[in-house]
C-alpha cells in the first residue's frame, strides 16, 4: 500500500500549477511558467520520497493551455530532457503517479465539441505520462460524466466514446464512482462493456451507494484491474465535521481512518488521500500505518534496495 496526496504540497514554497491569463500569453511566458512547474514538481517528489510518500497525483495544470488552440509551441520536445530526469527519479524510487483531468473532461457529453476537447485533454495527460516514461500502472482518472436526464443513454455514449479512444489512452484511462450521478454499480456496468478499471472513492461511496459494504465495494472494483494496471487504487476522505455531506474533511479524521484500515485489512491497494491539507494528512496517515503490514511491505522493499 503506497500512500499519496493530490497536486499541491503545502509545506514547500512553490507550486507546480502556476499559470497566467490567456490575454498575457507569450512563448517566453509559457516557457518560464512550465520550467517553474517542472522544477517544483521535482521538489515535491523529493519531499515525498524523504517522507515515505510513494504515490502522487500530478496537477493537470502542469502545462498551461496544453490542449487549448493557442498552444503551438512544442513543449514536449523543448522539455523532454527535464521530463526524462523527473521520470527517472519516479521509477528509481518506485513511485506511482496518477492525474485527474478537470470537470470539463466529459466523454459522454451530448456536445461533439465537448467530446472532442475532452479527448484532446486526455491526450495531453497521456503525453505527460509518456514523457516521464511511465507505464500503464500510471493512471488518468475521470468521473463518468453527466446524466443529461437519461442515465442509460449517457452510459451508452460513454462506452461508445471510450471504445473509439486510441490504445495508448485506454492503457492509462480509468474511472471512479462519484457522489451524485454514477455510483459503483453504474461503473461496474461500464466495465462489463469496456474492461476499464475502476477506482473506488470511499467517500463518494458513502454518499451514494446501494448498500454495498465498503470492503465488498473495494473487492468488486479490484476485480476490474488487470496485472498490467498495477495495484488497484482507492481514494479516501471523510465527511467535513461542520459542512456536512458532500464536503471533504480539511484534515484526516484519525479514528475514521483507523476504522477504514480495520475494515480493509485483508485487501491491498494504493491509497490516495483526498483531504484538504494534502501532505500533512499523508504524514499523519503514515504514522498510523507504521504497524500495517501492507505499508510495511513497501518500507521493507526500500530498505532492501
C-alpha positions as CSV (number, residue, x, y, z in Angstrom):
1,X,0.0,0.0,0.0
2,X,1.5,3.3,-1.1
3,X,0.1,6.5,0.4
4,X,-0.4,9.6,-1.7
5,X,-2.0,13.0,-1.9
6,X,-3.0,15.2,-4.8
7,X,-1.3,18.0,-6.7
8,X,-0.1,20.6,-4.1
9,X,2.4,20.4,-1.4
10,X,1.6,23.0,1.3
11,X,5.0,22.7,3.1
12,X,7.1,23.8,0.1
13,X,7.3,27.3,-1.1
14,X,6.4,26.5,-4.7
15,X,3.5,25.4,-6.9
16,X,3.7,23.1,-9.9
17,X,0.4,24.5,-11.2
18,X,1.3,28.1,-11.9
19,X,-0.4,29.6,-14.9
20,X,-1.3,33.0,-16.4
21,X,-4.2,34.7,-18.2
22,X,-4.7,33.9,-21.8
23,X,-4.5,37.5,-22.8
24,X,-0.9,37.6,-21.4
25,X,0.1,34.6,-23.5
26,X,3.6,34.6,-25.0
27,X,6.1,31.9,-25.8
28,X,8.5,33.4,-23.3
29,X,6.0,33.4,-20.5
30,X,4.9,29.9,-21.3
31,X,8.5,28.5,-21.2
32,X,9.2,30.3,-17.9
33,X,6.0,29.0,-16.3
34,X,6.5,25.4,-17.4
35,X,10.1,25.5,-16.2
36,X,8.9,26.7,-12.8
37,X,6.2,24.0,-12.7
38,X,8.6,21.2,-13.6
39,X,11.2,22.3,-11.1
40,X,8.5,22.5,-8.4
41,X,7.3,19.0,-9.3
42,X,10.8,17.7,-8.9
43,X,11.0,19.3,-5.4
44,X,7.6,17.8,-4.4
45,X,8.7,14.3,-5.4
46,X,12.0,14.7,-3.5
47,X,10.0,15.8,-0.4
48,X,7.7,12.8,-0.8
49,X,10.5,10.3,-1.1
50,X,12.2,11.6,2.0
51,X,8.9,11.2,3.9
52,X,7.9,7.7,2.6
53,X,5.2,9.1,0.4
54,X,5.4,7.0,-2.8
55,X,2.1,7.9,-4.5
56,X,1.3,11.4,-6.0
57,X,-1.2,13.0,-8.3
58,X,0.4,15.4,-10.7
59,X,-1.7,18.5,-11.3
60,X,-3.4,18.9,-14.7
61,X,-2.2,22.5,-14.7
62,X,1.4,21.4,-15.1
63,X,1.5,22.7,-18.7
64,X,-0.7,25.8,-19.1
65,X,-3.0,25.8,-22.2
66,X,-1.7,22.4,-23.2
67,X,-5.0,21.4,-25.0
68,X,-6.0,25.0,-25.9
69,X,-6.0,26.0,-29.6
70,X,-3.5,28.8,-28.8
71,X,-0.8,26.2,-28.0
72,X,1.5,26.0,-31.0
73,X,4.7,25.6,-29.0
74,X,6.3,22.2,-29.0
75,X,6.7,21.9,-25.2
76,X,7.1,18.1,-25.4
77,X,10.3,18.5,-27.4
78,X,11.6,21.5,-25.5
79,X,11.3,20.0,-22.1
80,X,11.8,16.3,-22.9
81,X,15.1,16.1,-21.0
82,X,13.6,17.6,-17.9
83,X,10.7,15.2,-18.1
84,X,13.0,12.3,-18.5
85,X,15.0,13.3,-15.4
86,X,11.9,13.5,-13.3
87,X,10.7,10.2,-14.7
88,X,14.0,8.5,-13.9
89,X,13.6,9.7,-10.3
90,X,10.0,8.4,-10.1
91,X,10.9,5.0,-11.5
92,X,14.2,4.7,-9.5
93,X,12.2,5.2,-6.3
94,X,9.2,3.0,-7.2
95,X,6.8,5.9,-7.0
96,X,3.3,5.8,-8.5
97,X,1.7,8.7,-10.4
98,X,-1.8,9.5,-11.4
99,X,-3.5,12.5,-13.0
100,X,-7.1,13.7,-12.8
101,X,-8.4,15.9,-15.6
102,X,-10.9,18.6,-14.5
103,X,-14.7,18.7,-14.6
104,X,-14.9,19.7,-18.3
105,X,-13.4,16.5,-19.5
106,X,-16.7,14.8,-20.2
107,X,-16.5,11.9,-22.6
108,X,-20.3,11.2,-22.5
109,X,-21.3,14.8,-23.3
110,X,-24.1,15.3,-25.9
111,X,-21.9,18.0,-27.5
112,X,-19.4,16.9,-30.1
113,X,-17.3,19.9,-29.3
114,X,-17.0,19.0,-25.6
115,X,-16.2,15.4,-26.5
116,X,-13.5,16.5,-29.0
117,X,-12.0,18.8,-26.4
118,X,-12.2,16.0,-23.8
119,X,-10.2,13.7,-26.0
120,X,-7.6,16.4,-26.5
121,X,-7.4,16.8,-22.8
122,X,-6.9,13.1,-22.3
123,X,-4.2,13.0,-24.9
124,X,-2.3,15.9,-23.1
125,X,-2.4,13.9,-19.9
126,X,-1.0,10.8,-21.7
127,X,1.7,12.9,-23.3
128,X,2.9,13.9,-19.8
129,X,3.0,10.3,-18.6
130,X,4.7,9.2,-21.8
131,X,7.4,11.9,-21.5
132,X,8.0,10.7,-17.9
133,X,8.5,7.2,-19.3
134,X,5.8,5.7,-17.2
135,X,3.9,2.5,-18.0
136,X,0.2,1.6,-17.7
137,X,0.4,1.5,-13.9
138,X,0.2,5.3,-14.1
139,X,-3.4,6.3,-14.5
140,X,-5.6,9.1,-15.7
141,X,-8.8,9.2,-13.7
142,X,-12.1,10.9,-14.5
143,X,-15.7,10.6,-13.4
144,X,-18.1,9.1,-16.0
145,X,-19.7,12.5,-16.7
146,X,-23.2,13.9,-16.9
147,X,-26.6,12.1,-16.8
148,X,-28.5,14.5,-19.0
149,X,-31.8,13.2,-17.8
150,X,-31.2,9.7,-19.3
151,X,-28.6,7.7,-17.5
152,X,-29.0,4.6,-19.7
153,X,-28.1,6.5,-22.9
154,X,-25.5,8.6,-21.1
155,X,-23.7,5.3,-20.1
156,X,-24.1,4.1,-23.7
157,X,-22.4,7.3,-25.0
158,X,-19.5,6.9,-22.6
159,X,-19.0,3.3,-23.8
160,X,-19.1,4.3,-27.4
161,X,-16.6,7.1,-27.0
162,X,-14.3,5.1,-24.8
163,X,-14.2,2.3,-27.4
164,X,-13.1,4.9,-30.0
165,X,-10.1,6.0,-28.0
166,X,-6.6,5.0,-29.1
167,X,-5.0,2.2,-27.2
168,X,-2.4,4.4,-25.5
169,X,-5.1,6.5,-23.9
170,X,-7.0,3.3,-22.9
171,X,-3.9,1.8,-21.3
172,X,-3.9,4.7,-18.8
173,X,-7.6,5.7,-18.5
174,X,-9.8,4.7,-15.6
175,X,-13.0,5.9,-14.0
176,X,-14.2,6.5,-10.4
177,X,-17.6,6.5,-8.8
178,X,-19.0,9.9,-7.9
179,X,-21.2,11.1,-5.1
180,X,-24.3,12.1,-7.1
181,X,-24.5,10.7,-10.6
182,X,-22.6,7.4,-11.1
183,X,-22.4,5.1,-8.2
184,X,-20.4,1.8,-8.0
185,X,-23.0,-0.3,-9.8
186,X,-23.0,2.1,-12.8
187,X,-19.2,2.0,-13.1
188,X,-19.3,-1.8,-12.9
189,X,-21.9,-1.8,-15.8
190,X,-19.5,0.3,-17.9
191,X,-16.6,-2.0,-17.0
192,X,-18.6,-5.0,-18.4
193,X,-18.5,-3.4,-21.9
194,X,-15.1,-1.7,-21.8
195,X,-13.0,-3.5,-19.2
196,X,-12.0,-0.1,-17.9
197,X,-10.6,-0.3,-14.4
198,X,-12.5,1.4,-11.6
199,X,-11.2,3.5,-8.7
200,X,-13.4,3.1,-5.6
201,X,-13.8,6.5,-3.9
202,X,-14.7,5.6,-0.4
203,X,-16.3,8.9,0.5
204,X,-18.3,9.1,-2.7
205,X,-19.4,5.5,-2.0
206,X,-20.6,6.6,1.5
207,X,-22.6,9.4,-0.2
208,X,-24.1,7.4,-3.0
209,X,-24.5,3.6,-2.9
210,X,-26.8,0.7,-3.0
211,X,-25.9,-0.6,0.4
212,X,-22.7,-2.4,-0.5
213,X,-20.3,-2.6,2.4
214,X,-17.0,-0.7,1.9
215,X,-14.9,-3.9,1.9
216,X,-17.2,-5.6,-0.6
217,X,-17.2,-2.5,-2.8
218,X,-13.4,-2.5,-2.9
219,X,-13.3,-6.2,-3.7
220,X,-15.7,-5.6,-6.6
221,X,-13.6,-2.8,-8.2
222,X,-10.3,-4.6,-7.5
223,X,-11.6,-7.4,-9.8
224,X,-11.7,-4.8,-12.7
225,X,-7.9,-4.3,-12.6
226,X,-5.5,-6.4,-14.7
227,X,-1.9,-7.2,-13.7
228,X,-0.7,-4.6,-16.2
229,X,-2.7,-1.9,-14.5
230,X,-0.8,-2.3,-11.2
231,X,-2.2,-2.5,-7.8
232,X,-5.8,-1.2,-7.6
233,X,-6.3,2.4,-6.3
234,X,-8.7,3.6,-3.7
235,X,-9.5,7.3,-2.9
236,X,-10.1,8.1,0.7
237,X,-11.6,11.0,2.6
238,X,-14.3,11.6,5.3
239,X,-17.1,14.0,5.8
240,X,-16.3,17.5,6.9
241,X,-17.4,17.7,10.6
242,X,-19.1,21.1,10.2
243,X,-20.0,21.5,6.5
244,X,-21.6,18.0,6.3
245,X,-22.3,15.6,3.4
246,X,-20.6,16.2,0.0
247,X,-17.8,18.3,1.6
248,X,-14.4,16.7,2.2
249,X,-12.6,17.0,5.5
250,X,-9.9,19.6,5.9
251,X,-7.7,17.2,7.8
252,X,-7.5,13.5,8.4
253,X,-10.0,12.1,11.0
254,X,-7.7,9.7,12.9
255,X,-10.5,7.5,14.3
256,X,-12.3,7.3,11.0
257,X,-9.1,6.4,9.2
258,X,-8.2,3.7,11.7
259,X,-11.7,2.2,11.2
260,X,-11.2,2.3,7.4
261,X,-7.9,0.4,7.7
262,X,-9.5,-2.1,10.0
263,X,-12.4,-2.8,7.6
264,X,-10.0,-3.2,4.7
265,X,-7.1,-5.0,6.4
266,X,-7.3,-8.1,4.1
267,X,-7.4,-6.1,0.9
268,X,-4.3,-4.5,-0.7
269,X,-4.4,-1.3,-2.8
270,X,-2.7,2.0,-3.2
271,X,-4.4,4.8,-1.3
272,X,-4.9,8.4,-2.4
273,X,-5.9,10.8,0.4
274,X,-8.3,13.4,-1.0
275,X,-8.0,15.7,2.1
276,X,-7.6,19.4,2.1
277,X,-4.4,19.7,3.9
278,X,-2.6,17.4,1.5
279,X,0.8,16.1,2.6
280,X,0.1,16.9,6.2
281,X,-2.7,14.3,6.3
282,X,-0.4,11.9,4.4
283,X,2.3,12.3,7.0
284,X,-0.3,11.6,9.8
285,X,-1.6,8.6,7.9
286,X,1.9,7.1,7.7
287,X,2.3,7.3,11.4
288,X,-0.8,5.2,11.8
289,X,0.2,2.8,9.1
290,X,3.6,2.0,10.6
291,X,2.1,-1.2,12.0
292,X,0.0,-2.1,8.9
293,X,1.6,-5.0,7.0
294,X,0.5,-3.5,3.7
295,X,2.5,-0.3,4.2
296,X,5.4,-2.1,6.0
297,X,5.9,-4.2,2.9
298,X,6.7,-1.0,0.9
299,X,9.2,0.2,3.5
300,X,10.8,-3.3,3.6
301,X,11.3,-3.2,-0.2
302,X,13.1,0.2,0.0
303,X,15.3,-0.9,2.9
304,X,16.4,-4.0,0.9
305,X,17.3,-1.9,-2.2
